[in-house]
């Protein structure tokens, strides 16, 4: 069994809101969004032929960030800023265990969907149907599967990070809880491209909104 040592060892992870942890993210979150807004303003001015001398600085900044970002992210807020925002909101809203699960779902499930969905090997599979938004069947399945696995690793009886003892919950309840999380994260990842808010912010917030009542009903509130 692995022992997790935190700065708040006396807090109950199923009831404690990790607001102090969220507060530590406030400054990097604000700084990241400030840089992004400045960058987008530079990109806009770099494309403006009437910007004058300021256009030189804008083009230099635009050229620098163009090398660091994907082409489809140069004219919109970068995923890292949304990632920090989603983690910050989750830490503010949900108990410690649900917030940790929400952030882990984003950290592992979203990359799994992208990795499998964009893989040359899986793209060539005949049964890997692709949809109009660019998502794939196998990407959806990978996202769901990693969501179930992540939930199991965190909440499995006895040895899970957030388990209490062997009477805390049966394995079947933990698996059912994982299915709930897996479905939510896979659906949000699939539909994320159709919303104004990036799925890097939507996934942890919506997973937490579903996981909190599901965890309470299946594994207990205390």
C-alpha positions as CSV (number, residue, x, y, z in Angstrom):
1,X,0.0,0.0,0.0
2,X,1.2,3.5,-0.8
3,X,0.8,6.2,1.8
4,X,-0.1,9.6,0.6
5,X,1.3,12.4,2.7
6,X,-0.2,15.8,2.3
7,X,0.0,19.2,4.0
8,X,-3.5,18.6,5.4
9,X,-3.3,15.1,6.9
10,X,-6.1,15.5,9.4
11,X,-8.7,16.5,6.8
12,X,-11.4,14.0,5.7
13,X,-11.0,13.6,2.0
14,X,-14.7,12.9,1.4
15,X,-15.9,16.0,3.0
16,X,-13.0,18.5,3.0
17,X,-13.0,21.2,0.3
18,X,-9.5,21.7,-1.0
19,X,-9.8,25.5,-1.1
20,X,-6.3,26.1,0.2
21,X,-4.9,24.0,-2.6
22,X,-7.0,26.0,-5.1
23,X,-5.6,29.2,-3.7
24,X,-2.1,28.1,-4.6
25,X,-3.3,27.9,-8.2
26,X,-4.8,31.3,-8.3
27,X,-1.6,33.2,-9.2
28,X,-0.4,30.9,-12.0
29,X,-3.9,30.7,-13.3
30,X,-4.2,34.5,-13.4
31,X,-0.7,34.8,-14.9
32,X,-1.4,32.2,-17.6
33,X,-4.6,33.9,-18.7
34,X,-3.0,37.3,-18.7
35,X,-0.2,36.0,-21.0
36,X,-2.8,34.4,-23.3
37,X,-4.9,37.5,-23.6
38,X,-1.8,39.5,-24.3
39,X,-0.7,37.0,-26.9
40,X,-4.1,37.0,-28.6
41,X,-4.0,40.7,-28.8
42,X,-0.5,40.6,-30.3
43,X,-1.8,38.1,-32.9
44,X,-4.7,40.4,-33.8
45,X,-2.4,43.4,-34.1
46,X,0.2,41.4,-36.2
47,X,-2.5,40.8,-38.8
48,X,-3.6,44.4,-38.8
49,X,-1.7,46.3,-41.6
50,X,-2.6,49.7,-40.0
51,X,-1.0,48.9,-36.6
52,X,2.1,50.9,-37.3
53,X,5.3,50.4,-35.3
54,X,3.5,48.3,-32.7
55,X,3.0,45.8,-35.5
56,X,6.7,45.0,-35.4
57,X,6.5,43.9,-31.7
58,X,3.2,42.1,-32.4
59,X,4.7,40.1,-35.3
60,X,7.7,39.2,-33.2
61,X,5.5,37.9,-30.5
62,X,3.2,36.1,-32.9
63,X,6.3,34.4,-34.6
64,X,7.6,33.3,-31.2
65,X,4.3,31.7,-30.1
66,X,3.7,30.2,-33.5
67,X,6.7,28.0,-33.0
68,X,5.5,26.8,-29.5
69,X,1.8,26.2,-30.3
70,X,-0.1,24.0,-32.6
71,X,-1.5,25.7,-35.7
72,X,-5.1,25.3,-34.5
73,X,-4.3,26.9,-31.1
74,X,-2.7,30.1,-32.4
75,X,-5.9,32.1,-32.7
76,X,-7.6,31.0,-29.5
77,X,-6.8,30.5,-25.8
78,X,-4.3,27.7,-25.3
79,X,-5.4,24.4,-23.7
80,X,-3.1,24.9,-20.7
81,X,-5.0,28.0,-19.6
82,X,-8.3,26.0,-19.8
83,X,-6.6,23.1,-18.0
84,X,-5.6,25.3,-15.0
85,X,-9.1,26.9,-14.9
86,X,-10.8,23.5,-14.8
87,X,-8.5,22.3,-12.0
88,X,-9.0,25.5,-10.1
89,X,-12.8,25.3,-10.3
90,X,-12.8,21.6,-9.3
91,X,-10.7,22.2,-6.3
92,X,-13.0,25.0,-5.2
93,X,-16.3,23.1,-5.7
94,X,-15.7,19.5,-4.8
95,X,-14.4,17.4,-1.9
96,X,-10.8,16.4,-2.0
97,X,-11.2,12.9,-3.5
98,X,-13.7,14.0,-6.2
99,X,-11.5,17.0,-7.1
100,X,-8.4,14.7,-7.4
101,X,-10.4,12.3,-9.5
102,X,-11.7,15.1,-11.8
103,X,-8.2,16.4,-12.5
104,X,-6.8,12.9,-13.0
105,X,-9.6,12.2,-15.5
106,X,-8.5,15.2,-17.5
107,X,-4.8,14.3,-17.1
108,X,-5.1,10.7,-18.3
109,X,-8.4,10.3,-20.3
110,X,-8.1,13.2,-22.7
111,X,-4.6,12.3,-23.8
112,X,-5.6,8.6,-24.2
113,X,-8.4,9.6,-26.5
114,X,-6.1,11.8,-28.6
115,X,-3.3,9.2,-28.7
116,X,-5.6,6.4,-29.8
117,X,-7.7,8.5,-32.1
118,X,-4.7,10.0,-33.9
119,X,-2.6,6.9,-34.0
120,X,-1.7,5.8,-37.5
121,X,-2.3,2.1,-36.5
122,X,-5.8,2.8,-35.1
123,X,-6.8,5.3,-37.8
124,X,-6.3,2.5,-40.4
125,X,-8.6,0.1,-38.6
126,X,-11.8,-0.4,-40.6
127,X,-14.0,-0.5,-37.5
128,X,-12.6,2.8,-36.2
129,X,-15.3,5.0,-37.5
130,X,-14.6,8.8,-37.5
131,X,-17.3,11.3,-36.9
132,X,-17.9,14.8,-38.3
133,X,-16.1,16.5,-35.4
134,X,-13.0,14.4,-36.0
135,X,-13.5,12.1,-33.0
136,X,-13.2,8.3,-33.4
137,X,-14.9,5.3,-31.9
138,X,-11.6,3.9,-30.6
139,X,-10.7,7.3,-29.1
140,X,-14.1,7.3,-27.3
141,X,-13.5,3.7,-26.0
142,X,-10.0,4.6,-24.9
143,X,-11.2,7.6,-23.0
144,X,-13.9,5.6,-21.3
145,X,-11.6,2.7,-20.4
146,X,-8.9,5.0,-18.9
147,X,-11.7,6.7,-16.9
148,X,-12.8,3.4,-15.4
149,X,-9.2,2.4,-14.7
150,X,-8.3,5.7,-13.1
151,X,-11.3,5.5,-10.8
152,X,-10.4,2.0,-9.8
153,X,-6.8,2.9,-9.0
154,X,-7.9,5.8,-6.7
155,X,-10.9,4.2,-5.0
156,X,-10.3,0.4,-5.0
157,X,-10.9,-1.3,-1.7
158,X,-8.1,-1.4,0.9
159,X,-5.2,-0.2,-1.4
160,X,-6.8,2.7,-3.2
161,X,-5.6,6.2,-2.4
162,X,-9.1,7.2,-1.2
163,X,-10.3,3.8,0.2
164,X,-10.7,3.4,4.0
165,X,-10.9,-0.4,4.6
166,X,-12.3,-3.5,3.1
167,X,-15.8,-2.8,4.4
168,X,-15.8,0.6,2.8
169,X,-17.2,-0.5,-0.5
170,X,-17.3,-3.7,-2.5
171,X,-15.3,-3.9,-5.7
172,X,-18.4,-4.0,-7.8
173,X,-19.5,-0.6,-6.4
174,X,-16.1,0.9,-7.3
175,X,-16.3,-0.5,-10.8
176,X,-19.9,0.9,-11.2
177,X,-18.6,4.2,-10.0
178,X,-15.8,4.0,-12.5
179,X,-18.3,3.3,-15.3
180,X,-20.2,6.5,-14.3
181,X,-16.9,8.5,-14.5
182,X,-15.8,6.8,-17.7
183,X,-19.1,7.6,-19.5
184,X,-19.1,11.2,-18.4
185,X,-15.5,11.9,-19.3
186,X,-15.8,10.2,-22.7
187,X,-19.0,12.0,-23.6
188,X,-17.6,15.4,-22.6
189,X,-14.4,14.7,-24.5
190,X,-16.4,13.7,-27.6
191,X,-18.7,16.8,-27.5
192,X,-16.0,19.3,-26.2
193,X,-15.2,20.6,-29.7
194,X,-18.8,21.7,-30.2
195,X,-18.8,24.0,-27.2
196,X,-17.4,27.5,-26.6
197,X,-15.5,26.4,-23.5
198,X,-12.6,24.1,-24.1
199,X,-12.9,20.5,-22.9
200,X,-9.8,21.0,-20.7
201,X,-12.0,23.0,-18.5
202,X,-15.3,21.1,-19.0
203,X,-13.9,17.6,-18.2
204,X,-12.9,18.2,-14.6
205,X,-15.9,20.4,-13.8
206,X,-18.5,18.0,-15.3
207,X,-16.8,14.8,-14.1
208,X,-16.8,16.3,-10.6
209,X,-20.4,17.2,-10.8
210,X,-21.3,13.6,-11.7
211,X,-18.8,11.9,-9.5
212,X,-19.7,13.6,-6.3
213,X,-23.3,12.3,-6.0
214,X,-22.2,9.0,-7.6
215,X,-19.5,8.5,-5.0
216,X,-21.8,9.4,-2.2
217,X,-24.5,7.0,-3.4
218,X,-22.2,4.1,-4.1
219,X,-19.3,4.5,-1.7
220,X,-20.6,6.7,1.1
221,X,-20.6,10.3,2.0
222,X,-18.4,10.2,5.1
